[in-house]
Amino acid sequence: MTFKDVMNKSFQLKNVLPYSILIIVCLFTKNGNAQNLVPNFSFEIFDSTNLYEWPGAPGAGCPMNTYGQDWFDTPNCPGTVQAFSNVLPAPYTAPNNGISFSYGQHEDSYIGIMVYQVEVELDNRTVANVKLIDTLNAGEFYEVSFHYKLAYNDWDTNPLMSIDNLGALFTADTASCWELSNLSPDVRTEPSVIQDNIEWKKYTGLFRADGDETFLALGCIGPRADIEVEYTPPLYTGAYYYFDSVSVSHSNIGPADVFWDLEPNVFSPNGDEINEVYEIDYFGFESIEVNVLNRWGNLVKRYDAIEESWNGTNQNGQELSDGVYFLSFNGRDFFGKGWTGQQTVTIVR
């Protein structure tokens, strides 16, 4: 087991003592005692001046609209960030809050954000902002992680919207509404719609700093055209997610830690929500261009595996027939090295 395994998005820790010891050694070797640059990273600390009544908000009565200390909304953007905790009054008391039932991932508190809305005249976004403890250093790498899940526990009775883009943007000043809806996120979850509302999921990514980044914005960031949305109109038109345990820490990764895994080679985009898309595991890449050719050698699809996964359609969004396809990969990692690879992938519906 290597540090690459620890960083791999599909890796899950096992409750086995020898493995645990090795993981600790690997992390210590690469990151040392890296400081988390996010203050109040799990939203356990509250500033009483940030608690105020917001009549008409969802839930019973007039719930408190809250932030964890050090966190704030984007100025002049619609929407707010709500904190949930066992120390807050109803209906924002965790775990049974005014939205749904959920314990925190780290301790007793977490935040909820209406990250995306369909019926918003201006494409503004609600995000949680925080000023980092220190400005990031130019050219250095930082490990970014956060936990997330869809808020509603009952998809049948509360068909809340779900999206495929949760991420973070680093800026020198507080991000504006325009930046949040026009710039690409610096890190983001894998390109598949996030509908898990039971288990907390952890995202871990890598960011190379320009050197003036002082603020972090957390939520749904990027152009509307780049976001895949699923929802049942007209009951709900907003994607509401919980977030917890946000971390930004210096990383001493090197070229040896970069990897990609081109497995698996069979997927079934048939609508049963099982093995619906083709995606690869990777770490340390800036871009991975994928070219999909049919059995006659014709290019039918080209995409960036970091930006999206392949759902079995061609470049025009039309469903491709079952069968074997040839994929070629051209990647560039954070250290400027080019990568190439090839694989056959089978669509079986």
Order of alpha helices (4+ residues) and beta strands (2+ residues): alpha-alpha-beta-beta-beta-beta-beta-beta-beta-beta-beta-alpha-beta-beta-beta-beta-beta-beta-beta-beta-beta-beta-beta-beta
